Amino acid sequence: MYDVIFIDAHGAETMLAQHLPDRAVAADLARRLAAERGAGRLVLPGSRKLENCVCVVPVVALRSAA
């Protein structure tokens, strides 16, 4: 699963979408939202310059306690 977040110029994060099951769908959504917000780019994992970006973040689903 994947989350899509926006990180503004001050480093504040805004959740844009949660638990999308498909990476391609998450990346497409991130591209569209980046263009709408004027971010204009996606950031690759490991980048240190994260301001004004829309990021796709892989998440691990937690198993429910049995």
Secondary structure as the mmCIF struct_conf table of DSSP 4:
data_model
#
loop_
_struct_conf.conf_type_id
_struct_conf.id
_struct_conf.beg_label_comp_id
_struct_conf.beg_label_asym_id
_struct_conf.beg_label_seq_id
_struct_conf.end_label_comp_id
_struct_conf.end_label_asym_id
_struct_conf.end_label_seq_id
STRN STRN1 TYR A 2 ILE A 7
TURN_TY1_P TURN_TY1_P1 ALA A 9 HIS A 10
BEND BEND1 GLY A 11 GLY A 11
STRN STRN2 GLU A 13 LEU A 20
BEND BEND2 PRO A 21 PRO A 21
HELX_RH_AL_P HELX_RH_AL_P1 ARG A 23 ARG A 37
TURN_TY1_P TURN_TY1_P2 GLY A 38 GLY A 38
STRN STRN3 LEU A 42 LEU A 42
TURN_TY1_P TURN_TY1_P3 PRO A 45 GLY A 46
BEND BEND3 ARG A 48 ARG A 48
TURN_TY1_P TURN_TY1_P4 GLU A 51 ASN A 52
STRN STRN4 CYS A 53 PRO A 58
HELX_LH_PP_P HELX_LH_PP_P1 VAL A 60 ALA A 65
#
